[in-house]
Amino acid sequence: MFNEYLRPVAVIEPAATAMHGITPQRVATAATFGQLLPRLATTLHGRAVVAYNAAFDRAVFERELRRHLGDACAARDWLGRIR
């Protein structure tokens, strides 16, 4: 199981905090996406991913991969290796 908070690059809007309860203070010292990506890759290797809102989660994940890898093709390739 992989269950981590991430330090966002965007401001957490009050409406988002009201929905999920995550405050800016809670994630202020959390790891960044890039810091957790190697461990996440190891965790996902060869496994299926189950998500409540998979389309949303995949879009967010792809956006962060593009930001981290600096290339949309590399992000799609990375995502293509998981199911």
LINCORSUL-V556607 format. One record per pair of residues at least 24 apart in sequence whose ideal C-beta (glycine too) atoms are under 8 Angstrom apart, sorted by the first residue. I is the first residue (numbers start at 1). J is the second residue. If there is no record, write none. Layout:
# LINCORSUL-V556607
{{I	J} {I	J}}
This chain:
# LINCORSUL-V556607
{{2	39} {2	40} {2	43} {2	44} {4	30} {4	31} {4	36} {5	30} {6	30} {6	31} {6	32} {6	33} {6	36} {7	31} {7	32} {9	67} {33	64} {33	67} {33	68} {34	68} {37	68} {41	78} {44	82} {47	82} {48	83} {49	82} {49	83}}
